C-alpha cells in the first residue's frame, strides 16, 4: 500500500530535472483521490502544502455543503485552504467536461505562486480511461499519450505523482486512514463519456483482463515516446520549410512525404500558438499546400491558413478592415496606436519637414518613383510580394498628398520630408 514517504520520494524524483520548488499546491476537489493525495502530502516532509478547490459553479444546490466539507478536511490536516470560482463556457464544439477541465487548469495556474508545484490526483485507472477516450475520438499519438507525469501550463509546473498508483491502493489508503470525502453527484451521470466508461465499460474489461488498467497505462507511455519522436521530426522538418515565423514555403512542403507533411503542418500550427484543426481541415490544408499555384484559404476554429504565391501563412482570425476614412497625425515623440489589432507606428526621427499623416488604403493611391515617375499602389504591392489580405491593413504615411512610406518601407521621397528618420511598425 502507498504511504506518505513513498509518495514524497516520488514527487522529488519527478522533479529532479525541474527547477527546485518552494511549495506544493494540491488541486483538491474533496473527492476520494484528491483527499488521499492531500493527506499524503500533508504527512510527507517535502515542502509547505496548500490546497485549492476550483468551484465550476455547475452544482449550486450542494456548493455550500461541499465547501464546508473541504474546509473542514483541510483544517484537520493543518493545510491552508483556498476556494476559486470559475465560469465554464464551452468553445468550438468542446464538451462540458473539456471546458470544465480547461477552466480548472487555468484557475490552478493562476492561483499558483512563484516556485509552487501544482499536484494533481489522477491515477492509473484515470490514465487508462483517458487512453480509451482518445482512441474512441480517433486521437493521434499526442492524444493517446494521455496525461503526462509532469506538464507545464504557462509558467506553472504540474505533476501527477499517483499516475502509476492503482485504484485499489488508493482505496486501501483511504480506508486505512479513515478518510472521509465528498462524492460528486455528477460522477454518476452516465451522459458524460468518462462516467459511462468508468461505470459500464471498464468493469467488463477488468473482468476479462484483470490487468487492463496497467496494460493501457503502459500503452500510453509508448504513445508518449512516439509523440516525442514525432515532435522532434516535426521541429527538424519545420526548420527546412519555414521562411519567416509563421510563413512556410509550399515548394519545400511538397518535398515531404504525406505523413511528414501532415506532421510538419500540425507542428507548425502548434508552434504558432493556434489550435489544432480537425482531420478534415488538416487534409484540406495539405491540399492547399500542395496545389501547383494560386491562392486559397483553410479556416478552422482558432486559426486560418492563407496561401499566396509559394507561401503558406498561418494566422489568427483576420482582423476586420480599418474603419473607412480613419486617419491620424504621426507624432515624433510617441507611438501612434493603429486601429483594431494593427499594432503601433513610431517615427524614429528628431523632426519632420511636413505634417505626416497615417491612413489606410482607399483606392487610387500612387507610389512616387525615382525620376518623378509614379506607379499604382496595387502594382507596388504585387512587385513586393505583399499578400492581398495584408494590403488593406498596412499603414500608409503621407506628407501632404505625397505617399512617403508603406508600413516600414520608406519610399523615394522619404528623405525630403524626414531626413535621417526611420519607421518602426510593431504589429
BELGIWO-V834749 format. One record per run of one state. SS is the DSSP state (alpha for helix, beta for strand, coil for the rest). FROM is the first residue (numbers start at 1). LEN is the number of residues. If there is no record, write none. Layout:
ss->SS from->FROM len->LEN
ss->SS from->FROM len->LEN
This chain:
ss->coil from->1 len->3
ss->alpha from->4 len->11
ss->coil from->15 len->8
ss->beta from->23 len->5
ss->coil from->28 len->4
ss->alpha from->32 len->12
ss->coil from->44 len->4
ss->beta from->48 len->8
ss->coil from->56 len->4
ss->alpha from->60 len->18
ss->coil from->78 len->2
ss->beta from->80 len->6
ss->coil from->86 len->10
ss->alpha from->96 len->16
ss->coil from->112 len->4
ss->beta from->116 len->4
ss->coil from->120 len->4
ss->alpha from->124 len->13
ss->coil from->137 len->4
ss->alpha from->141 len->4
ss->coil from->145 len->5
ss->beta from->150 len->4
ss->coil from->154 len->2
ss->beta from->156 len->4
ss->coil from->160 len->7
ss->alpha from->167 len->10
ss->coil from->177 len->8
ss->alpha from->185 len->4
ss->coil from->189 len->4
ss->alpha from->193 len->16
ss->coil from->209 len->3
ss->alpha from->212 len->30
ss->beta from->242 len->3
ss->coil from->245 len->2
ss->beta from->247 len->3
ss->alpha from->250 len->4
ss->coil from->254 len->4
ss->alpha from->258 len->14
ss->coil from->272 len->7
ss->alpha from->279 len->12
ss->coil from->291 len->5
ss->beta from->296 len->5
ss->coil from->301 len->2
ss->beta from->303 len->6
ss->coil from->309 len->2
ss->beta from->311 len->5
ss->coil from->316 len->11
ss->beta from->327 len->3
ss->coil from->330 len->6
ss->beta from->336 len->2
ss->coil from->338 len->6
ss->beta from->344 len->5
ss->coil from->349 len->7
ss->beta from->356 len->4
ss->coil from->360 len->6
ss->beta from->366 len->3
ss->coil from->369 len->1
ss->alpha from->370 len->3
ss->coil from->373 len->1
ss->beta from->374 len->3
ss->alpha from->377 len->7
ss->coil from->384 len->4
ss->alpha from->388 len->4
ss->coil from->392 len->4
ss->beta from->396 len->4
ss->coil from->400 len->2
ss->beta from->402 len->5
ss->coil from->407 len->2
ss->beta from->409 len->2
ss->coil from->411 len->3
ss->alpha from->414 len->4
ss->coil from->418 len->4
ss->beta from->422 len->5
ss->coil from->427 len->1
